[in-house]
Amino acid sequence: MRRGTTPVAVVAVMAAMLSGCGMLPGQQGGGGEERQPVSQESRVSQDSQEGRATSTADATDVTEATATGDPGEPAPAEQERVIARREVKTGGADLTVEITGLKRQGRLSTLTWRVTNNSDDRWQMTSGMGDTPGGLGLTVAGISLIDPVNGKRYVVARTGKYPRAKCLCSDYDVFTEAGEVLPLHATFAAPPPDVTKINVDLKVLGVFTDVPIS
């Protein structure tokens, strides 16, 4: 299994150029074409001058989940403590999705989670959590954090521009075998200190609400 990790040095450089919060549709400017103005306080370098996030949700047999418990110690690796959990059926597979940490570290925040394939067959994940238009299909670059109170969406931090863009997040193979546990991580610009809980949009794996930030 391919697992993308980002050197600490890259994260340090990215801290000076991050963005990642866009206004949610309907918060300002009314209807019409969706726009996501970029916060001046935290910018994720998704394009050269502005961050954009997409929230195209594929159809899955999931319902909204609420996080419980205390956050664990996040890192780009599988964690023992689970702060949010749900059962998901998607892509013909029965999965268990567990968020194991969401930690604010200076101007960055890191999300860790794992997916367990409980099916007898392998799960064909394709680009269900990626950002295909950005050339990051087999990564988790398409997920996001949503602050419903302030109407902001935080996208995964990345460097460069299409087609050479790279995200500060995991990549993965197309298939996850039966019984396999897949650890994943992604780095974002950190929400303001007064935001202590946030929604996590994992695309095909559904939305977790009120996930605590440590």
Backbone as CSV, one residue per row, in Angstrom:
resi,resn,N_x,N_y,N_z,CA_x,CA_y,CA_z,C_x,C_y,C_z
1,MET,0.835,-1.215,0.000,0.000,0.000,0.000,0.860,1.253,0.000
2,ARG,0.539,2.205,-0.834,1.245,3.455,-0.929,0.701,4.404,0.100
3,ARG,1.508,4.977,0.902,1.060,5.933,1.904,1.858,7.205,1.734
4,GLY,1.238,8.297,1.311,1.945,9.559,1.114,2.158,10.264,2.431
5,THR,3.367,10.679,2.681,3.668,11.496,3.857,4.412,12.719,3.404
6,THR,4.390,13.767,4.206,5.040,15.018,3.843,6.114,15.336,4.860
7,PRO,7.357,15.581,4.411,8.438,15.876,5.369,8.087,17.052,6.239
8,VAL,8.643,17.057,7.453,8.389,18.147,8.404,8.833,19.467,7.831
9,ALA,9.908,19.461,7.050,10.411,20.714,6.479,9.408,21.345,5.549
10,VAL,8.677,20.499,4.801,7.672,21.049,3.889,6.552,21.685,4.656
11,VAL,6.138,21.027,5.782,5.075,21.592,6.608,5.488,22.933,7.170
12,ALA,6.773,23.041,7.579,7.245,24.311,8.129,7.198,25.405,7.090
13,VAL,7.558,25.063,5.858,7.499,26.067,4.788,6.067,26.429,4.489
14,MET,5.184,25.420,4.508,3.790,25.670,4.175,3.108,26.558,5.185
15,ALA,3.585,26.561,6.448,2.934,27.363,7.481,2.923,28.834,7.118
16,ALA,3.884,29.257,6.308,3.959,30.669,5.935,3.088,30.998,4.742
17,MET,2.548,29.940,4.061,1.805,30.238,2.832,0.455,29.566,2.791
18,LEU,0.000,29.090,3.995,-1.251,28.357,4.005,-2.453,29.257,3.825
19,SER,-3.455,28.693,3.222,-4.781,29.277,3.287,-5.710,28.132,3.543
20,GLY,-6.978,28.302,3.216,-7.812,27.141,3.316,-9.154,27.412,3.880
21,CYS,-9.503,28.634,4.127,-10.876,28.777,4.547,-11.594,29.592,3.507
22,GLY,-12.664,28.981,2.996,-13.519,29.674,2.062,-14.877,29.813,2.674
23,MET,-15.613,30.821,2.277,-16.957,30.992,2.821,-17.855,29.922,2.237
24,LEU,-18.714,29.351,3.070,-19.659,28.373,2.588,-20.715,29.046,1.715
25,PRO,-21.225,28.288,0.726,-22.277,28.863,-0.114,-23.443,29.351,0.720
26,GLY,-23.939,30.535,0.403,-25.104,31.070,1.089,-24.778,31.928,2.273
27,GLN,-23.507,31.953,2.709,-23.166,32.767,3.877,-23.084,34.236,3.519
28,GLN,-22.521,34.554,2.354,-22.445,35.929,1.914,-22.677,35.966,0.414
29,GLY,-23.293,37.005,-0.061,-23.423,37.203,-1.499,-24.636,36.561,-2.111
30,GLY,-25.480,35.872,-1.322,-26.716,35.339,-1.866,-26.466,34.104,-2.701
31,GLY,-27.427,33.817,-3.634,-27.386,32.601,-4.420,-26.546,32.761,-5.652
32,GLY,-26.911,31.966,-6.680,-26.157,32.008,-7.928,-24.948,31.112,-7.842
33,GLU,-23.970,31.421,-8.639,-22.766,30.622,-8.691,-22.079,30.609,-7.339
34,GLU,-21.651,29.387,-6.910,-20.989,29.271,-5.624,-19.627,29.930,-5.672
35,ARG,-19.366,30.741,-4.685,-18.047,31.351,-4.552,-17.571,31.145,-3.121
36,GLN,-16.275,31.014,-2.954,-15.712,30.803,-1.641,-14.570,31.774,-1.428
37,PRO,-14.879,33.025,-1.023,-13.815,34.009,-0.780,-12.826,33.480,0.237
38,VAL,-11.592,33.852,0.061,-10.539,33.306,0.901,-10.286,34.207,2.094
39,SER,-10.179,33.599,3.273,-9.844,34.353,4.473,-8.439,34.911,4.370
40,GLN,-8.241,36.152,4.823,-6.923,36.752,4.795,-6.061,36.260,5.941
41,GLU,-6.681,35.631,6.959,-5.922,35.213,8.118,-5.266,33.865,7.909
42,SER,-5.865,32.993,7.097,-5.269,31.682,6.865,-5.554,31.269,5.439
43,ARG,-4.514,31.155,4.632,-4.654,30.845,3.222,-3.990,29.522,2.906
44,VAL,-4.693,28.618,2.279,-4.108,27.375,1.808,-3.709,27.579,0.373
45,SER,-2.512,27.257,0.026,-2.014,27.493,-1.322,-2.539,26.423,-2.245
46,GLN,-3.771,26.618,-2.712,-4.368,25.654,-3.620,-4.161,26.071,-5.052
47,ASP,-4.346,27.340,-5.345,-3.911,27.911,-6.603,-2.826,28.906,-6.254
48,SER,-2.373,29.692,-7.185,-1.290,30.615,-6.903,-1.726,31.738,-6.000
49,GLN,-2.975,32.242,-6.114,-3.401,33.385,-5.325,-4.671,33.136,-4.543
50,GLU,-5.420,32.043,-4.802,-6.661,31.867,-4.072,-6.939,30.404,-3.827
51,GLY,-7.644,30.107,-2.700,-7.994,28.746,-2.373,-9.428,28.489,-2.773
52,ARG,-9.692,27.322,-3.305,-11.044,26.935,-3.654,-11.290,25.548,-3.111
53,ALA,-12.520,25.264,-2.721,-12.867,23.946,-2.232,-14.102,23.465,-2.936
54,THR,-14.148,22.180,-3.237,-15.339,21.598,-3.807,-15.925,20.646,-2.802
55,SER,-17.210,20.465,-2.827,-17.875,19.579,-1.881,-18.870,18.714,-2.623
56,THR,-18.379,17.962,-3.619,-19.226,17.097,-4.404,-19.382,15.795,-3.653
57,ALA,-20.564,15.536,-3.136,-20.793,14.352,-2.317,-21.320,13.223,-3.180
58,ASP,-20.594,12.097,-3.235,-21.081,10.932,-3.940,-22.149,10.261,-3.091
59,ALA,-23.079,9.544,-3.753,-24.166,8.896,-3.038,-23.624,7.711,-2.253
60,THR,-23.902,7.663,-0.966,-23.483,6.555,-0.116,-24.580,6.266,0.881
61,ASP,-24.534,5.056,1.455,-25.505,4.679,2.471,-24.969,5.069,3.836
62,VAL,-24.886,6.367,4.094,-24.402,6.848,5.376,-25.346,7.910,5.893
63,THR,-25.295,8.132,7.184,-26.040,9.209,7.803,-25.078,10.050,8.599
64,GLU,-25.480,11.269,8.921,-24.606,12.188,9.654,-24.260,11.601,11.013
65,ALA,-22.985,11.702,11.380,-22.513,11.150,12.650,-22.052,12.274,13.553
66,THR,-22.161,12.061,14.852,-21.718,13.048,15.831,-20.535,12.487,16.600
67,ALA,-19.490,13.286,16.750,-18.285,12.841,17.439,-18.523,12.814,18.937
68,THR,-17.847,11.889,19.610,-17.920,11.804,21.060,-16.524,11.590,21.606
69,GLY,-16.338,11.863,22.883,-15.066,11.586,23.537,-14.087,12.730,23.404
70,ASP,-12.842,12.476,23.827,-11.776,13.461,23.793,-10.841,13.158,22.644
71,PRO,-10.233,14.189,22.054,-9.340,13.957,20.929,-8.065,13.256,21.350
72,GLY,-7.547,12.404,20.450,-6.283,11.743,20.710,-5.127,12.587,20.220
73,GLU,-3.956,12.006,20.178,-2.757,12.719,19.754,-2.544,12.463,18.274
74,PRO,-2.865,13.411,17.377,-2.813,13.129,15.953,-1.394,13.141,15.411
75,ALA,-1.197,12.314,14.398,0.065,12.262,13.660,-0.234,11.507,12.377
76,PRO,0.619,11.569,11.378,0.372,10.823,10.147,0.532,9.327,10.358
77,ALA,-0.258,8.767,11.247,-0.207,7.345,11.532,-1.480,6.964,12.260
78,GLU,-1.760,5.661,12.311,-2.950,5.175,12.989,-2.840,5.431,14.477
79,GLN,-3.949,5.831,15.113,-3.957,6.144,16.538,-4.843,5.144,17.275
80,GLU,-4.640,5.037,18.584,-5.421,4.116,19.392,-6.751,4.730,19.823
81,ARG,-6.738,6.006,20.213,-7.950,6.629,20.730,-8.864,7.043,19.582
82,VAL,-10.143,6.790,19.725,-11.130,7.115,18.688,-12.042,8.207,19.225
83,ILE,-12.157,9.321,18.479,-13.017,10.415,18.931,-14.318,10.485,18.135
84,ALA,-14.405,9.760,17.029,-15.644,9.686,16.253,-15.607,8.409,15.428
85,ARG,-16.760,7.765,15.287,-16.797,6.462,14.623,-18.126,6.303,13.900
86,ARG,-18.111,5.609,12.769,-19.351,5.310,12.058,-19.147,4.096,11.172
87,GLU,-20.250,3.433,10.862,-20.255,2.339,9.890,-20.754,2.901,8.562
88,VAL,-20.068,2.563,7.483,-20.373,3.110,6.167,-20.436,1.981,5.159
89,LYS,-21.409,2.056,4.271,-21.469,1.128,3.141,-21.346,1.955,1.871
90,THR,-20.255,1.773,1.158,-20.027,2.520,-0.074,-19.117,1.720,-0.986
91,GLY,-19.297,1.863,-2.283,-18.479,1.138,-3.238,-18.594,-0.361,-3.108
92,GLY,-19.754,-0.850,-2.600,-19.957,-2.284,-2.426,-19.249,-2.877,-1.226
93,ALA,-18.710,-2.028,-0.340,-17.957,-2.524,0.816,-18.576,-2.023,2.116
94,ASP,-18.434,-2.843,3.156,-18.837,-2.458,4.504,-17.597,-1.976,5.244
95,LEU,-17.623,-0.715,5.669,-16.445,-0.086,6.244,-16.730,0.440,7.644
96,THR,-15.686,0.505,8.455,-15.719,1.225,9.725,-14.762,2.398,9.598
97,VAL,-15.283,3.601,9.831,-14.476,4.818,9.730,-14.316,5.393,11.131
98,GLU,-13.073,5.632,11.539,-12.793,6.133,12.879,-11.854,7.337,12.793
99,ILE,-12.311,8.473,13.316,-11.442,9.645,13.426,-10.659,9.518,14.720
100,THR,-9.340,9.614,14.614,-8.480,9.352,15.768,-7.775,10.598,16.294
101,GLY,-7.956,11.739,15.647,-7.358,12.959,16.165,-7.582,14.148,15.249
102,LEU,-7.740,15.313,15.841,-7.778,16.585,15.119,-7.105,17.595,16.035
103,LYS,-5.845,17.903,15.721,-5.042,18.700,16.636,-4.548,19.972,15.978
104,ARG,-4.715,21.071,16.687,-4.202,22.374,16.254,-2.742,22.485,16.685
105,GLN,-1.866,22.820,15.735,-0.443,22.976,16.006,0.030,24.275,15.362
106,GLY,-0.004,25.351,16.143,0.355,26.652,15.591,-0.651,27.082,14.540
107,ARG,-0.179,27.361,13.334,-1.059,27.789,12.245,-1.601,26.625,11.432
108,LEU,-1.307,25.402,11.870,-1.750,24.212,11.162,-2.652,23.371,12.046
109,SER,-3.442,22.514,11.419,-4.205,21.501,12.142,-4.094,20.201,11.351
110,THR,-3.995,19.095,12.074,-3.800,17.790,11.447,-4.932,16.850,11.839
111,LEU,-5.540,16.255,10.842,-6.618,15.286,11.030,-6.067,13.899,10.748
112,THR,-6.349,12.941,11.631,-5.991,11.546,11.389,-7.237,10.685,11.512
113,TRP,-7.337,9.693,10.661,-8.453,8.754,10.725,-8.037,7.449,10.073
114,ARG,-8.844,6.427,10.259,-8.555,5.128,9.661,-9.842,4.501,9.142
115,VAL,-9.678,3.698,8.113,-10.807,3.017,7.482,-10.520,1.524,7.512
116,THR,-11.442,0.746,8.075,-11.299,-0.706,8.128,-12.290,-1.342,7.165
117,ASN,-11.784,-2.173,6.264,-12.643,-2.876,5.316,-13.146,-4.154,5.972
118,ASN,-14.423,-4.157,6.344,-15.023,-5.311,7.009,-15.623,-6.307,6.036
119,SER,-15.483,-6.060,4.744,-16.088,-6.921,3.725,-15.212,-8.141,3.447
120,ASP,-15.802,-9.087,2.742,-15.051,-10.261,2.309,-14.247,-9.970,1.051
121,ASP,-14.596,-8.896,0.368,-13.905,-8.522,-0.861,-13.193,-7.189,-0.664
122,ARG,-12.279,-6.883,-1.552,-11.563,-5.615,-1.465,-12.462,-4.454,-1.861
123,TRP,-12.145,-3.288,-1.325,-12.900,-2.065,-1.598,-12.179,-1.275,-2.691
124,GLN,-12.910,-0.996,-3.778,-12.348,-0.184,-4.846,-12.633,1.282,-4.533
125,MET,-11.649,1.979,-3.999,-11.836,3.330,-3.503,-11.744,4.372,-4.608
126,THR,-11.038,4.070,-5.692,-10.805,5.009,-6.795,-10.406,6.381,-6.235
127,SER,-11.050,7.460,-6.715,-10.671,8.806,-6.257,-11.759,9.418,-5.380
128,GLY,-12.422,8.587,-4.593,-13.562,9.032,-3.802,-13.277,10.102,-2.778
129,MET,-12.028,10.231,-2.329,-11.680,11.272,-1.366,-10.694,12.280,-1.946
130,GLY,-10.434,12.178,-3.237,-9.423,13.021,-3.850,-9.972,14.283,-4.486
131,ASP,-9.064,15.000,-5.122,-9.392,16.211,-5.870,-8.951,15.970,-7.311
132,THR,-9.828,15.329,-8.083,-9.486,14.951,-9.454,-9.180,16.151,-10.332
133,PRO,-9.986,17.246,-10.286,-9.652,18.409,-11.117,-8.288,19.002,-10.797
134,GLY,-7.836,18.837,-9.554,-6.536,19.366,-9.163,-5.392,18.401,-9.406
135,GLY,-5.681,17.264,-10.069,-4.648,16.275,-10.328,-4.245,15.481,-9.114
136,LEU,-5.108,15.429,-8.089,-4.807,14.731,-6.835,-5.885,13.694,-6.556
137,GLY,-6.146,12.850,-7.566,-7.240,11.893,-7.460,-7.024,10.820,-6.414
138,LEU,-5.865,10.160,-6.401,-5.621,9.077,-5.455,-4.961,9.594,-4.180
139,THR,-5.536,10.666,-3.640,-5.130,11.231,-2.359,-6.405,11.588,-1.601
140,VAL,-6.256,12.108,-0.388,-7.421,12.576,0.366,-7.541,14.098,0.274
141,ALA,-7.020,14.681,-0.806,-7.000,16.141,-0.961,-8.383,16.753,-1.130
142,GLY,-9.408,15.942,-1.361,-10.742,16.480,-1.569,-11.568,16.644,-0.308
143,ILE,-11.080,16.164,0.828,-11.849,16.299,2.065,-11.709,17.722,2.606
144,SER,-12.495,18.067,3.618,-12.432,19.428,4.160,-12.978,19.476,5.578
145,LEU,-12.645,20.571,6.268,-13.214,20.881,7.570,-14.209,22.022,7.387
146,ILE,-15.343,21.942,8.045,-16.394,22.949,7.887,-16.735,23.553,9.247
147,ASP,-16.615,24.866,9.314,-17.012,25.625,10.506,-18.382,26.235,10.219
148,PRO,-19.475,25.589,10.661,-20.806,26.084,10.324,-21.169,27.384,11.020
149,VAL,-20.544,27.657,12.166,-20.859,28.880,12.913,-20.354,30.112,12.173
150,ASN,-19.100,30.043,11.707,-18.496,31.174,11.002,-18.625,31.073,9.486
151,GLY,-19.215,29.979,9.008,-19.440,29.823,7.581,-18.159,29.702,6.782
152,LYS,-17.204,28.894,7.274,-15.929,28.750,6.583,-15.617,27.281,6.319
153,ARG,-14.959,27.048,5.205,-14.509,25.705,4.845,-12.988,25.720,4.709
154,TYR,-12.338,24.747,5.344,-10.883,24.635,5.291,-10.513,23.445,4.404
155,VAL,-9.750,23.699,3.348,-9.354,22.635,2.437,-7.948,22.158,2.783
156,VAL,-7.592,21.004,2.251,-6.290,20.407,2.544,-5.164,21.275,1.970
157,ALA,-4.140,21.490,2.763,-3.005,22.303,2.328,-2.262,21.600,1.204
158,ARG,-1.754,22.389,0.274,-1.010,21.825,-0.846,0.039,22.791,-1.343
159,THR,0.976,22.257,-2.096,2.027,23.077,-2.686,1.944,22.976,-4.200
160,GLY,2.397,24.006,-4.879,2.439,23.969,-6.331,1.084,24.117,-6.974
161,LYS,1.087,24.078,-8.296,-0.129,24.218,-9.078,-0.285,23.023,-10.004
162,TYR,-1.496,22.807,-10.470,-1.775,21.729,-11.408,-0.877,21.886,-12.634
163,PRO,-0.251,20.839,-13.157,-0.424,19.429,-12.771,0.635,18.914,-11.803
164,ARG,1.409,19.797,-11.188,2.482,19.371,-10.291,2.151,19.610,-8.822
165,ALA,0.889,19.850,-8.525,0.508,20.114,-7.136,0.676,18.862,-6.282
166,LYS,1.054,19.069,-5.037,1.138,17.997,-4.060,0.410,18.454,-2.801
167,CYS,-0.280,17.515,-2.151,-1.011,17.872,-0.941,-0.251,17.421,0.287
168,LEU,-0.523,18.080,1.414,0.005,17.639,2.701,-0.981,16.628,3.269
169,CYS,-0.984,15.445,2.666,-1.992,14.447,3.017,-1.565,13.073,2.505
170,SER,-2.346,12.063,2.874,-2.092,10.692,2.443,-2.489,10.483,0.989
171,ASP,-1.756,9.580,0.341,-2.257,9.009,-0.900,-2.596,7.545,-0.623
172,TYR,-3.122,6.839,-1.619,-3.541,5.462,-1.382,-3.636,4.724,-2.708
173,ASP,-3.710,3.404,-2.630,-3.927,2.582,-3.807,-5.414,2.535,-4.129
174,VAL,-5.727,2.073,-5.322,-7.126,2.015,-5.744,-7.914,1.034,-4.882
175,PHE,-7.292,-0.066,-4.483,-8.005,-1.102,-3.740,-7.512,-1.191,-2.297
176,THR,-8.463,-1.406,-1.376,-8.161,-1.734,0.019,-8.670,-3.146,0.252
177,GLU,-7.782,-4.034,0.629,-8.122,-5.446,0.713,-9.063,-5.736,1.882
178,ALA,-9.727,-6.899,1.805,-10.635,-7.336,2.862,-9.874,-7.454,4.175
179,GLY,-10.428,-6.854,5.238,-9.813,-6.904,6.552,-8.699,-5.901,6.775
180,GLU,-8.333,-5.169,5.746,-7.231,-4.213,5.878,-7.662,-2.952,6.627
181,VAL,-6.746,-2.400,7.429,-6.957,-1.129,8.116,-6.096,-0.085,7.419
182,LEU,-6.740,0.962,6.922,-6.056,1.988,6.136,-5.921,3.271,6.953
183,PRO,-4.721,3.619,7.440,-4.537,4.873,8.180,-4.342,6.044,7.227
184,LEU,-4.973,7.177,7.526,-4.928,8.340,6.649,-4.726,9.611,7.466
185,HIS,-4.226,10.666,6.801,-4.048,11.943,7.486,-4.116,13.077,6.481
186,ALA,-4.402,14.269,6.978,-4.430,15.473,6.144,-4.147,16.687,7.021
187,THR,-3.481,17.693,6.442,-3.126,18.913,7.161,-3.868,20.102,6.563
188,PHE,-4.345,20.980,7.434,-5.132,22.148,7.036,-4.564,23.392,7.729
189,ALA,-5.006,24.571,7.282,-4.805,25.768,8.085,-5.638,25.621,9.352
190,ALA,-5.131,26.112,10.458,-5.824,25.947,11.732,-6.982,26.934,11.858
191,PRO,-8.139,26.468,12.318,-9.235,27.386,12.627,-8.844,28.301,13.784
192,PRO,-9.573,29.387,13.996,-9.282,30.281,15.129,-9.373,29.535,16.460
193,PRO,-8.667,30.020,17.479,-8.655,29.332,18.780,-10.033,29.158,19.406
194,ASP,-10.972,30.064,19.095,-12.290,29.952,19.706,-13.148,28.868,19.057
195,VAL,-12.690,28.285,17.957,-13.403,27.171,17.327,-12.886,25.886,17.958
196,THR,-13.687,25.263,18.795,-13.270,24.063,19.523,-13.845,22.778,18.940
197,LYS,-14.872,22.908,18.084,-15.455,21.759,17.399,-15.713,22.142,15.947
198,ILE,-15.631,21.157,15.069,-15.787,21.442,13.649,-16.347,20.199,12.962
199,ASN,-16.977,20.379,11.806,-17.478,19.253,11.031,-16.404,18.781,10.055
200,VAL,-16.314,17.480,9.881,-15.317,16.888,8.988,-16.046,16.227,7.815
201,ASP,-15.802,16.733,6.614,-16.424,16.196,5.405,-15.443,15.249,4.725
202,LEU,-15.702,13.942,4.831,-14.843,12.931,4.228,-15.392,12.441,2.886
203,LYS,-16.214,13.245,2.257,-16.761,12.944,0.932,-17.522,11.621,0.939
204,VAL,-17.048,10.580,0.246,-17.804,9.330,0.140,-17.997,8.638,1.485
205,LEU,-17.216,9.022,2.491,-17.349,8.420,3.817,-18.276,9.213,4.720
206,GLY,-18.855,10.296,4.203,-19.845,11.047,4.953,-19.262,12.196,5.764
207,VAL,-20.161,12.869,6.484,-19.803,14.043,7.291,-19.916,13.700,8.777
208,PHE,-18.850,13.960,9.514,-18.861,13.841,10.968,-19.064,15.226,11.558
209,THR,-20.014,15.378,12.463,-20.297,16.681,13.049,-19.695,16.807,14.440
210,ASP,-19.353,18.054,14.793,-18.888,18.383,16.148,-17.671,17.558,16.571
211,VAL,-16.717,17.428,15.685,-15.470,16.746,16.034,-14.615,17.707,16.862
212,PRO,-14.171,17.319,18.053,-13.406,18.237,18.895,-11.988,18.481,18.373
213,ILE,-11.529,19.734,18.499,-10.166,20.097,18.138,-9.360,20.228,19.416
214,SER,-8.236,19.559,19.481,-7.405,19.632,20.685,-6.299,20.653,20.509
